[in-house]
Amino acid sequence: MVTASPPLPLATASRPLAVGVGAGGAVGVAPSRRQRGFVVRSVASDREVRGSASASTEEEISSVLTSIGSSAIASNITHHAEFTPLFSPDHSSPLKAYHATAKSVFDALIMNWNATYDYYNEVNVKQAYYLSMEFLQGRALTNAIGNLELTGQYAEALKQLGQNLEDVASQEPDPALGNGGLGRLASCFLDSLATLNYPAWGYGLRYRYGLFKQIITKDGQEEVAENWLEMGNPWEIVRNDVSYPVKFYGKVVEGTDGRKHWIGGENIKAVAHDVPIPGYKTKTTNNLRLWSTTVPSQNFDLGAFNAGDHTKANEAHLNAEKICHVLYPGDESSEGKVLRLKQQYTLCSASLQDIISRFETRAGDSLNWEDFPSKVAVQMNDTHPTLCIPELMRILMDVKGLSWNQAWSITERTVAYTNHTVLPEALEKWSLDIMQKLLPRHVEIIERIDEELMNCIISKYGMADISLLKQKVQEMRILDNVDLPASIAKLFIKPKEKKESPAESEGNLLVKSLDSIAEVEEKIESGEEDIILSKTMEKKAESEDVADSEKEDSEDELDPFVKYDPKLSRVVRMANLSVVGGHSVNGVAEIHSEIVKQDVFNSFYEMWPTKFQNKTNGVTPRRWIRFCNPELSTIISKWIGSDDWILNTDKLAGLKKFADNEDLQSEWRTAKRNNKMKVVSLIRDKTGYVVSPDAMFDVQIKRIHEYKRQLLNILGIVYRYKKMKEMSAEERIKSFVPRVCIFGGKAFATYVQAKRIVKFITDVAATVNYDPDIGDLLKVVFVPDYNVSVAETLIPGSELSQHISTAGMEASGTSNMKFAMNGCILIGTLDGANVEIREEVGEENFFLFGAHAPEITGLRQERAEGKFVPDPRFEEVKEYVRRGIFGASNYDELMGSLEGNEGYGRADYFLVGKDFPSYIECQEKVDEAYRDQKLWTRMSILNTAGSPKFSSDRTIHEYAKDIWDISPVILP
């Protein structure tokens, strides 16, 4: 080992001012400690510059970092290994080497991190803030040194220390801050924002145990808590001085000043943890601020503890800290629902208080709240941060003293909403009763927004067509199954049938009783006058009863439409609130954005068409080609003539002219083979299965959900296996291309059907993989605990990738983009971004099957009417499963979901049976194409060449221009 030397002259953490906007308007300021020399301040923008180092000194140190030699880096790593107190001095391991290396890299980030926000503060730029419940970052080490252009130096430094960069990097646990595409997209956006020099921060929660760590046993998926923080996180700085109060429960009162005050209740503290986000080949280093939750020490009930009631003593701490324990806690119980709502409000409240504090500090003496939307852009990543809307209104009105109209105008111009789903269960609806109890002030604000929305609806559609008006109100209201406000309800009065007055009754009586005056006279003369008088008195008595009834019930009836149905839940529709409260609503793929406009939010689109736009997702080419697939990256740069494509993916199109070049094809296949060997090792290490690199690697890695149709994939594999078993060995080899079918993804812990699918896949694997008749012709693998690091190995080694969701149900997808960038050919439906990928790479380089989105409603109706006739091959494969070929497990519920014409969990809602024939026929075309390796390699090259559009750099430029109105800021 290299002997210890002083560290590089870099920064150490300090404690800056913390300014918090409390629920009642109180502001707390913690004094800053004096610092010596250069410091790392909180990157919160309300901090003054401290330290004796000049800006030029900072620039000099920053420039030194990119040219520093491997020996100096090795010395710095050694320094951290010896003097950063995490491991005992005599402890030596790759894990210790990782932490020391991470701290060394962190040193290199801090200069740019501080310089970025010093400059943003100086020029008071408009800044975007991306709020998301998930950030699926992946490992930071290789990404950071790659963006700093120090990969070679760190590899050499570690080699000098007897370590290997790849082994050291593998010690880093994936941060358990997300689950699927939502979080991965957010992380790609942060990378692009920094790389493109846009002023922006991310805000999220710091989950201690993540979603869960997935373990695969003979019983299927099991869940245990993630342990990613057990050894600490070297990539974060805890800002103990940057904290904000967050309130729950309590009550709302009106003060003598006329303002509403939210008082009492339960108070917690949100504490900031900052993670640097470096851009590629730029000094810009943005920030991801994650919140943890706690309460002050005085909330520990020492009296109860000493009395032996230990649980009660720690109750306040536990209630606060559990908010950030788990991502998406189960919400089947009322406690689970409350916890989820607490999570969402904590994210919104703490982040907005921080944003507002920064705005006020930057504005200084020239503070003008009308400037807020010109300095702040808040993007809500799906509906989870929707409470930003009433929370910003609350702070502006109750704390800052603005009027309703002022606060609403500012809020609407500041906030924007990205929709990520068309699934009804994902368009969040919160119990009004729970929200009323937990966030009483916010419910008041939401109720008024709802009332003003209804006034807008009435203004647009008028009262001429009451049926149409009622339809629009029902579709667009934020509060569902809630009494209409009195001001609106009076418009829906239903007049009662008019009852006759006594005078009218008497007049009618004479007309009805007498044919004519002459006839009456005749009857009187004939002695029948007593009969007539008797009948007349009866009618008069009846008319008097009617008059009395009218006096008792003189009011007209209210239309039942205005009252809530006690049999149904009263809910707050968060997606509707997001649309109403923001200035922009965007989908994430062209087909998805059209569905949003024409179906999901059609009535809103009719009212505010200019609010709606498309922003097709993208992924960062740094992590998803350059760093995870270095061999392919080198080939691309060689044939294009430079590595400019890493920042300008349009240059990838330059590969098209070489698609048939035999030299390129040979190099391309070699890179793919080498990446497949890494997958072979991963599978062996994770599952124990040994697979052949000569087989086609066929991959479906994504969250387990019925609409993503992993069930269609595994049933196709079962069909393939059945046909193989019916053939001789010679026929099998002739008929089928060898395949390794790889699955990965987590089923939500309470999603029973998804967990059945995982169990089924693993049961099929256990049978097929040990069948001597089949051998290497077919293997099935479920890779446990799928995460970003697993994807970084699987995607470069994949040859076929399955994106087979029911058409019209996947918003976009981002893994499809990663696969295409890495030269993997897709099989899929015309759903989400598949549509655009197919257009870009060429129809002939995409394997298409299945029903199209406009057909889906009709096909479901056909099923409900009993008109669907399943393909015999589909019936055959279900019967094969039921024969017990894959073990003793009972799959009646799973197969039953594909049968019947109606009922919950029945009737094949996701159209697996409908698309099955098309799917297996398309798979035959895949086999045919794969046999021609020259054709297949050409298709692979053209997929990479056709992927420029799907860079998150392009997406971020569009958000910045069309939604956020921010510009790049180049550090001097």
Buried (B, 14 or more C-beta within 10 A) or exposed (E): EBEEBEBBEBBEEBBBBBBBBBBBBEEEEBEBEEBEEBBBBBBBBBBEEBBEBEEEBBBEBBEBBEEBEBBBBBBBBBBBBBEBEBBEEEEEEBBBBBBBBBBBBBBBBBBBBBBBBBBBBEEBBBBBBBBBBBBBBBBBBBBBBBBBEBBEBBBBBBEBBEBBBEEBBBBBBBBBBBBBBBBBBBBBBBBBBBBBBBBBBBBBBBBBBBBBBBEBEEEBBBBEBBEBBEBEBBBBBBBBBBBBBBBBEBEBEEEEEEBBBBBBBBBBBBBBBBBBBBBBBBBBBBBBBBBBBBBEEEBBBEEBBEEEEEEEBBBBBEBBBBBBBBBBBBBEEEEBBBBBBBBBBBBBBBBBBBBBBBBBBBBEEEEEBEBBBEBBBBBBBBBBBBBBBBBBBBBBBBBBBBEBEBBBBBBBBBBBBBBBBBEEEBBBBBBBEBBBBBBBBBBBBBBBBBBBBBEEBBEEBEEEEBEEBBEBBEBBBBBBBBEBBEEBBEBBEEEEEEEBEBEEBBEEBEEEEBEEEEEBEEBEEEEEEEEBEEEBEEBBEBBEEBBEEBEEEEEEEBBEBBEBEEEEEBBBBBBBBBBBBBBBBBBBBBBBBBBBBEEBBBBBBEBBEEBBBBBBBBBBBBBBBBBBBBBBBBBBBEBBEEBEBBBBBEBBBBBBEBBEBEEBBEBBBEBBEBBBEBBBEBBEEBBEBEBBBEBBBBBBBBBBBBBBBBBBBBBBBBBBBBBBBEBEEEEBBEBBBBBBBBBBBBBBBEBEBBBBBBBBBBBBBBBBBEEEEBBEBBBBBBBBBBBBBBBBBBBBBBBBBBBBBBBBBBBBBBBBBBBBBBBBBBBBBBBBBBBBBBEBBBEEBBBBBBBBBEBBEEBBEBBEEEEBEBBEBBBBBBEBBEEEBBBEBEBEEBBBBBBEBEEEEBBBBBBBBBBBBBBBEBBEEBBEBBEEEEBBBBBBBBBBBBBBBBBBBBBBBBBBEBBBBBEBBEBE
